[in-house]
Amino acid sequence: MKQKTAHLPNYAPASSAIQRESSFAGTIPVERLPRLAAALAGPSGLLEVDLQIGKEMARPPFLRGSVRGELQLVCQRCLETFGWPLQANVDLRLVENETDEARWLQDYEPYLIADDRLSLHAIVEEEVLLALPLAPRCSSCALPLEPAAGLVGAD
């Protein structure tokens, strides 16, 4: 069952979403994700989200999808703000207790469901934070520097 909305709902009931193998598609304003907004040059922008929940034989249910958008980052070389194209994939296994979480941790990335609620915004925020570059550089600063003459190991 595909739920296409202008804005992605913040929460979804986990058990019914898994049972129905639901899909969710919509947008999230960056300003609604406080940890992400704090990591950016500004809280403007929209994230386009497409998530699918499903079941596979002998494995925990999955939550897969993608998040796209353009985020405003600060170049760590020139300190100018630039638009960074985000394309992040989501691939989680939904588990209901810590025992199952530990059991599947080696093979998958488990997500522990609390109170039968899937926090879609929190999942998206975490996946985008993980996708951010450690030292963002704008396109004009992204070119590698020439090695300095006389440095050990310089060709």
C-alpha positions as CSV (number, residue, x, y, z in Angstrom):
1,M,0.0,0.0,0.0
2,K,1.7,3.2,-1.2
3,Q,1.1,6.3,0.9
4,K,2.1,9.4,-1.3
5,T,1.9,12.6,0.7
6,A,3.2,16.1,0.4
7,H,5.0,15.6,3.7
8,L,6.3,12.3,5.0
9,P,4.5,11.4,8.3
10,N,6.7,11.7,11.4
11,Y,5.6,8.2,12.7
12,A,4.0,5.1,11.3
13,P,2.5,2.1,13.2
14,A,5.2,-0.5,12.8
15,S,3.1,-3.7,13.0
16,S,0.5,-2.6,10.5
17,A,3.1,-1.1,8.2
18,I,5.0,-4.4,8.2
19,Q,1.9,-6.5,7.8
20,R,0.7,-4.4,4.8
21,E,4.2,-4.0,3.4
22,S,3.6,-0.3,3.2
23,S,5.5,2.3,1.3
24,F,5.9,6.0,2.2
25,A,6.9,8.8,-0.1
26,G,7.0,12.5,0.5
27,T,9.1,15.4,1.7
28,I,10.6,16.5,5.0
29,P,11.6,20.1,5.4
30,V,15.2,20.2,6.8
31,E,14.1,22.6,9.5
32,R,12.0,19.8,11.1
33,L,15.2,17.7,11.6
34,P,17.0,19.7,14.4
35,R,20.2,17.6,14.6
36,L,20.6,17.7,10.8
37,A,19.8,21.5,10.6
38,A,22.5,22.1,13.2
39,A,25.1,20.3,11.1
40,L,24.4,22.4,8.0
41,A,25.1,26.0,6.9
42,G,21.3,26.6,7.2
43,P,18.1,24.8,7.8
44,S,16.6,25.5,4.3
45,G,15.7,22.8,1.8
46,L,13.5,19.8,1.4
47,L,14.4,16.1,1.5
48,E,12.6,13.8,-0.9
49,V,12.0,10.5,0.7
50,D,10.8,7.1,-0.6
51,L,10.6,4.2,1.8
52,Q,9.4,0.6,1.5
53,I,8.7,-1.8,4.3
54,G,8.5,-5.5,3.5
55,K,9.1,-9.0,4.7
56,E,11.5,-11.7,3.6
57,M,11.5,-15.4,4.6
58,A,13.6,-16.2,7.7
59,R,14.8,-12.6,8.2
60,P,13.5,-9.6,10.0
61,P,11.3,-7.2,8.1
62,F,13.2,-4.5,6.1
63,L,12.9,-0.8,5.6
64,R,14.6,0.3,2.4
65,G,14.5,3.4,0.3
66,S,16.2,6.6,-0.7
67,V,16.6,10.2,0.4
68,R,17.5,12.9,-2.0
69,G,17.9,16.7,-1.8
70,E,20.4,19.5,-1.8
71,L,21.9,20.5,1.5
72,Q,23.8,23.7,2.3
73,L,27.2,22.9,3.6
74,V,30.3,25.0,4.5
75,C,33.4,24.3,2.5
76,Q,36.2,23.4,4.9
77,R,38.8,24.9,2.6
78,C,37.4,28.3,1.5
79,L,34.6,28.5,4.2
80,E,32.0,29.4,1.6
81,T,28.5,27.9,1.6
82,F,27.6,25.6,-1.3
83,G,24.9,23.3,-2.3
84,W,25.7,19.6,-1.8
85,P,23.7,17.0,-3.7
86,L,22.5,14.3,-1.3
87,Q,21.6,10.8,-2.5
88,A,21.4,8.4,0.5
89,N,20.1,4.9,0.6
90,V,18.3,3.4,3.6
91,D,18.6,-0.3,4.3
92,L,17.6,-1.4,7.8
93,R,16.1,-4.5,9.4
94,L,13.3,-3.9,11.8
95,V,13.6,-5.7,15.1
96,E,11.4,-5.7,18.2
97,N,13.8,-6.4,21.0
98,E,17.5,-6.1,22.0
99,T,18.0,-9.9,21.7
100,D,17.0,-9.8,18.0
101,E,19.0,-6.6,17.5
102,A,22.2,-8.4,18.7
103,R,21.3,-11.5,16.7
104,W,21.1,-9.7,13.4
105,L,23.8,-7.0,14.0
106,Q,26.6,-8.9,12.3
107,D,24.6,-9.4,9.0
108,Y,22.4,-6.3,8.9
109,E,21.8,-2.9,10.3
110,P,19.0,-3.4,12.7
111,Y,16.6,-0.7,13.8
112,L,14.9,-1.3,17.2
113,I,11.2,-0.5,17.1
114,A,9.9,1.2,20.3
115,D,6.2,1.1,21.3
116,D,5.2,-0.2,17.8
117,R,6.1,3.2,16.3
118,L,8.5,3.7,13.4
119,S,9.9,7.2,13.7
120,L,10.3,7.9,10.0
121,H,11.7,11.4,10.5
122,A,14.3,10.1,13.0
123,I,15.4,7.3,10.7
124,V,15.8,9.7,7.7
125,E,17.7,12.2,9.9
126,E,20.1,9.6,11.1
127,E,20.7,8.2,7.6
128,V,21.4,11.7,6.2
129,L,23.7,12.6,9.1
130,L,25.7,9.4,8.3
131,A,25.9,10.4,4.6
132,L,27.3,13.8,5.2
133,P,31.0,14.3,4.2
134,L,33.4,14.6,7.1
135,A,35.2,17.6,5.5
136,P,32.9,19.1,2.8
137,R,34.5,20.9,-0.1
138,C,32.9,22.9,-2.8
139,S,33.5,22.1,-6.4
140,S,36.3,24.7,-6.8
141,C,38.1,23.5,-3.8
142,A,37.6,19.7,-4.3
143,L,40.6,19.5,-6.7
144,P,43.6,17.8,-5.1
145,L,46.5,20.0,-4.1
146,E,49.8,19.6,-5.8
147,P,52.3,17.9,-3.4
148,A,54.8,20.4,-2.0
149,A,58.4,20.1,-3.3
150,G,60.7,18.2,-1.0
151,L,58.1,16.4,1.0
152,V,58.9,12.7,1.7
153,G,56.8,10.5,-0.5
154,A,56.1,13.2,-3.1
155,D,56.5,12.1,-6.7
